[in-house]
C-alpha cells in the first residue's frame, strides 16, 4: 500500500481538455477549485511546462481571475 498523497491529475486533465477544446481562452473557476488564486495560476503553469506544451498554451492572471490562453 502506498503512503502519502496520491498525485492529482486535475491540472493535467484541465490543460489537456483546454488544448483539445480548440477555444482561444478558458476561464478557470478559482472559487470552485477551492484553492488560492496564486496556486490556481502556478499549478497549470507548471503542468504546461511538464507536458512540454509551452508553445501551445500559457496562463494569465488578472486580479483573482485565472485564464488559460492559446498561443
Buried (B, 14 or more C-beta within 10 A) or exposed (E): EEEEEEEEEEBBEBBBEBBEEEEEEBEBEBEEBEBEBEEBBBBBBEBBEEBEBEEEBBBEBEEEBBBBEBE
